[in-house]
Structures are given as C-alpha cells and as structure tokens.
Amino acid sequence: DTAVSQTPKYLVTQMGNDKSIKCEQNLGHDTMYWYKQDSKKFLKIMFSYNNKELIINETVPNRFSPKSPDKAHLNLHINSLELGDSAVYFCASSSRGTQYFGPGTRLTVL
Amino acid sequence: ELKVEQNPLFLSMQEGKNYTIYCNYSTTSDRLYWYRQDPGKSLESLFVLLSNGAVKQEGRLMASLDTKARLSTLHITAAVHDLSATYFCAPLLDEKLTFGTGTRLTIIP
C-alpha cells in the first residue's frame, strides 16, 4: 500500500506549456507539502497545506499554483513552463511529526 | 532565515571504516531530522532528534544533537556498501523543514 503517491513519475514537456502533478496520501495526515529538488540535489520547500488551507508559501513564482481539494490530495499546477523549472518535485505529508515523501516527479522542460 | 550546512558534501570511504557527517544550523530549531536518499529515489526518514543531547541509533548509524552548538552528527560505524546514499539533515522550525546540502556517501569495497 503506497502511503504517498504522485503522478506522473516522469513529465517531459515544451517551454510555455501548462502541466499538473497530482499527489495523494492515505496516511490520514493533516498537512501536505511540495518540495523542489534541483540538479544539485538541493531540496527546498515550496508550499504547505494544512486541512486544505495554505500555511507555507515560499518565494515561488506565481506560475506555480497548489490546489488541495481535500486533505488527502495536494496538486501542483505550473503555467508557462520554463527551462529552470526542470527538477524533481516531491510531495510529502505529516501529522505534526515526521514528513513522509512521495516517489517524486521528474519534470524536464525542453 | 534558517541556514543549514553539511560537511563533507562528498565522502568516499572503505568498507569497515568509521566516519562522521556534520550538520550545522544557524538558529534554534524545534527538532532535527535525518533522511536518506538513494539515487533516483525518494527520501526515507532515518531519525528524529527532539532535544539537546538526544542520541538515536539504528544499525550502523547513530545520530546525535547538540542544540547549544546547533550541531547534529551522523556517525557511521564499520561501513558497508548498503549505506551508500545521500544523507540530509533537516532542522524543523515553525513547521517547516530546511534541508542541508546533503552528503553523498560512497562505500568502496
């Protein structure tokens, strides 16, 4: 049983396109996160939602828009993709404790 | 803003040897986590350290926390190949994890 799942696993697209990444957790956690890991493996938080409410919004271009339809899901929509958006995006969830990470989505912008 | 530095960034060590990874952070945090990441994989939680002087051990890995020095260490004892991975420390502050730069550990037979 997958605890935190993401789709798709790989995403290859052209500059200027709009794409979405989906995340679901079956752990019953209240809080979900999106992280970006760049080519140098540096990992940085982008957003955090608690019970569908945005609580952390780091300095991220407004082309990135998270959406949480319910507390088990947190999706990431990216408009007008740029080359610099190429990275691995990880979803995570927690309940006031350890964060559990999804398998990651490798986004490549050509 | 919380800053986190790990050293070394890269570490090659022979099987059977001991070594320590260091994690320094700039401001007081609520707790500190260590994660492991295998190439192309997700992050796996190893330890959470809750208070000053905390020590946790799992197999050949032992993590400790000195909140006064704002320092955490991850000690590897008698390394084996299976421990090859990238290790991240991540202090938690205001419900936000700030990850260190990571230490890429390679165990050489």
Interface residues (C-beta under 8 A of the other chain):
Chain A: T31 K41 F42 L43 K44 I45 S48 I55 I56 F90 G97 T98 Q99 Y100 F101 G102 P103 G104
Chain B: Y33 Q37 K41 S42 L43 E44 S45 V48 T86 F88 E95 K96 L97 T98 F99 T101 G102 R104
